């Protein structure tokens, strides 16, 4: 399936999940579920396009520090929910400006504990799913989707990691097949290609040990193995993503039906 970026000026990695094939031969409705990167310093033209698109609610997955550093543009009539997804060992996926310093100070420990940068990233994803701090916030995300009646947009710094994990959970509950879920995740790599090229150049010229550069490079990559690793970790413990959502996030069968009734056609 081909994923198309929503062309909102100054918003990276935005896309409507509408059209994705889902449960019972249905598809996700257009104009109801949008995922994106941060909404920072949006021009008036983009604000107008979002309002015209029907946006009614924004779920911000960033930390307090991220929101202070890159405050979102708030739009009149739109509700905002702060649902920071962060655990102690998952600090790196937030994209905070302090990320490089954290990795520099912890790089030896990270290398010894995880072995490779890819292992480190997979561990960050599974930590978001299983850490006691983040689980109530994953539940809050679904509470908002169940309560809202309009178009909901959720975001993190670059719209690929935390945003991608929640997209995976939601799409699974809506009955989207695993390969399509993975393809949606990987689409972030295409939409962020230009930004990543600039970031990779910066990493290359920074005078720091190779092990740190490898971790920094992993943090900006969008590799299928990251989301596949998260899905496999869920399956190993619970058999399926839906069962994980039921047992861990406490989503009921009635709520799954409500989500499907609301967001599928």
C-alpha positions in Angstrom: 0.0 0.0 0.0 1.2 3.5 -0.9 1.3 6.1 1.9 0.9 9.7 1.1 2.3 12.6 3.2 -0.2 15.3 4.1 1.4 18.5 2.8 1.0 20.8 5.7 3.7 23.5 5.6 6.1 23.2 8.5 4.7 19.9 9.7 7.0 16.9 9.1 5.9 13.3 8.7 2.2 13.9 8.7 -0.3 11.4 7.3 -3.9 10.4 7.5 -4.5 6.8 8.3 -7.7 6.9 6.2 -8.0 4.2 3.6 -6.0 1.5 5.4 -7.7 -1.8 5.0 -9.0 -3.0 8.4 -11.4 -5.5 10.1 -14.3 -7.1 8.3 -13.4 -5.8 4.9 -13.7 -2.2 6.1 -11.3 0.7 5.9 -10.2 3.4 8.3 -12.2 6.6 7.7 -10.5 9.6 6.1 -10.2 12.8 8.2 -10.4 11.1 11.6 -6.9 9.9 12.5 -3.7 11.8 11.7 -0.1 11.1 12.9 2.7 13.6 12.7 5.8 15.3 14.1 5.6 18.3 16.3 3.4 21.4 15.5 6.1 24.1 16.0 5.8 27.6 14.6 3.1 26.8 12.2 2.3 29.5 9.6 -1.3 30.8 9.3 -1.8 28.9 6.1 -1.1 25.6 7.9 -3.4 26.5 10.8 -6.2 27.2 8.3 -5.6 23.9 6.5 -5.8 21.9 9.8 -9.0 23.7 10.7 -10.4 23.0 7.2 -9.4 19.4 7.6 -11.6 19.1 10.6 -9.0 18.8 13.4 -10.6 18.9 16.8 -8.1 17.3 19.2 -4.3 17.0 19.5 -2.5 14.4 21.7 1.0 15.5 22.4 3.3 12.6 23.4 6.3 14.8 24.1 7.8 15.5 27.5 7.4 18.8 29.4 11.0 19.6 28.4 10.3 19.0 24.8 7.2 21.1 24.9 9.1 24.0 26.5 11.9 23.8 23.9 9.6 23.5 20.9 6.2 24.8 22.0 3.3 23.8 19.8 1.2 26.2 17.9 -2.2 26.1 19.5 -5.3 26.5 17.3 -8.6 28.0 18.5 -11.3 25.4 19.0 -8.9 22.5 19.2 -8.5 20.5 22.4 -5.0 19.6 23.5 -4.0 16.6 25.6 -0.5 16.2 27.1 0.3 12.5 27.3 4.0 12.3 27.8 5.4 8.9 26.8 8.8 8.5 28.5 10.5 5.9 30.7 13.9 6.2 32.3 15.7 3.9 29.8 13.8 5.3 26.8 15.0 8.9 27.2 16.8 8.7 23.9 13.8 8.3 21.7 12.3 11.7 22.8 14.7 13.7 20.7 15.5 16.1 23.5 18.4 18.5 22.9 20.1 16.8 25.8 20.0 13.5 24.0 23.6 13.6 22.8 25.0 14.5 26.2 23.0 11.6 27.8 24.3 9.1 25.2 27.9 10.5 25.6 27.9 9.9 29.3 26.1 6.6 29.1 27.7 5.2 25.9 30.0 2.7 27.6 27.2 1.3 29.7 24.9 1.2 26.6 27.5 -0.6 24.6 28.1 -3.2 27.3 24.4 -3.7 28.1 22.9 -3.7 24.6 25.8 -4.6 22.3 24.6 -2.8 19.3 22.7 0.4 18.5 19.9 -1.6 16.9 19.5 -3.7 20.1 19.4 -0.4 22.0 16.6 0.9 19.9 14.5 -2.3 20.1 14.9 -2.2 23.9 13.6 1.4 23.9 10.5 0.4 22.0 9.7 -2.6 24.2 10.3 -0.5 27.3 7.6 2.0 26.2 5.2 -1.0 25.9 6.0 -2.7 29.2 7.2 0.0 31.6 4.7 0.7 34.4 5.2 4.4 34.0 4.0 4.5 30.3 1.2 1.9 30.5 -1.4 4.4 32.1 -0.5 6.9 29.4 -1.1 4.4 26.7 -4.5 3.8 28.2 -5.1 7.6 28.3 -4.4 7.7 24.6 -7.2 5.2 23.9 -9.5 7.0 26.3 -9.2 10.1 24.3 -9.8 8.3 21.0 -12.9 6.7 22.5 -14.2 10.1 23.8 -13.5 12.4 20.8 -15.9 12.7 17.9 -13.9 14.6 15.4 -10.4 14.4 13.8 -7.6 13.5 16.3 -3.9 14.1 15.6 -1.2 12.6 17.8 2.5 13.6 17.6 5.9 13.4 19.1 9.1 15.1 18.2 9.7 13.5 14.8 6.5 11.4 14.5 8.2 8.1 14.1 9.0 6.4 17.5 6.4 7.1 20.1 3.9 8.1 17.5 4.7 4.9 15.5 4.3 2.7 18.6 0.8 4.1 19.3 -0.1 3.8 15.6 0.9 0.2 15.7 -1.3 -0.5 18.7 -4.3 1.4 17.3 -4.1 -0.1 13.8 -3.9 -3.6 15.3 -7.1 -3.0 17.3 -8.8 -1.7 14.2 -7.9 -4.9 12.4 -5.1 -3.6 10.1 -2.8 -6.5 9.0 0.7 -6.7 10.3 2.5 -6.0 7.0 0.5 -2.8 6.4 1.3 -1.7 10.0 5.0 -2.2 9.3 4.7 -0.4 6.0 3.1 2.6 7.7 5.9 2.7 10.2 8.6 2.5 7.5 6.9 5.4 5.6 8.4 7.7 8.1 11.8 7.1 6.7 10.7 8.3 3.3 8.9 11.4 4.7 11.8 12.3 6.9 14.5 11.6 4.3 15.7 15.2 3.9 15.7 15.9 7.6 17.6 12.7 8.3 20.2 13.6 5.7 21.0 16.8 7.5 21.1 15.0 10.9 23.4 12.3 9.6 25.8 15.0 8.2 25.9 16.6 11.6 26.6 13.3 13.4 29.4 12.6 10.9 31.3 15.8 11.7 30.8 15.8 15.4 34.1 14.9 17.2 33.0 11.9 19.3 33.7 8.2 19.5 32.3 5.9 16.8 30.1 4.0 19.3 28.3 7.2 20.1 27.9 8.1 16.4 26.3 4.6 15.8 23.8 5.1 18.6 22.9 8.7 17.4 22.6 7.4 13.9 20.2 4.6 15.1 18.0 7.1 16.8 17.2 9.0 13.6 16.8 5.8 11.5 13.5 4.2 10.7 14.2 0.5 10.4 11.5 -2.2 10.1 13.3 -4.3 12.7 12.5 -1.7 15.4 8.7 -2.0 15.2 8.9 -5.7 14.3 10.9 -6.3 17.5 8.2 -4.5 19.5 5.5 -6.7 17.9 7.5 -9.9 18.4 8.1 -9.0 22.1 4.3 -8.5 22.5 3.6 -11.8 20.8 6.1 -13.7 22.9 4.3 -12.6 26.1 0.7 -12.3 25.0 0.3 -14.0 21.7 -1.1 -11.0 19.8 -1.1 -7.2 20.0 -4.8 -7.2 20.7 -4.4 -9.6 23.6 -1.6 -7.3 24.9 -4.0 -4.3 24.7 -6.6 -6.3 26.6 -4.3 -7.6 29.4 -1.9 -4.8 29.8 -3.7 -1.6 28.8 -7.0 -3.0 29.9 -8.9 -2.3 26.6 -12.2 -4.3 26.7 -13.9 -6.0 23.8 -16.6 -3.4 24.0 -14.1 -0.6 23.6 -12.5 -2.4 20.6 -15.9 -2.5 19.0 -16.5 1.1 19.8 -13.2 2.1 18.2 -14.1 0.1 15.1 -17.6 1.6 14.9 -16.1 5.1 15.2 -13.1 4.9 12.9 -14.0 2.3 10.3 -16.3 2.4 7.3 
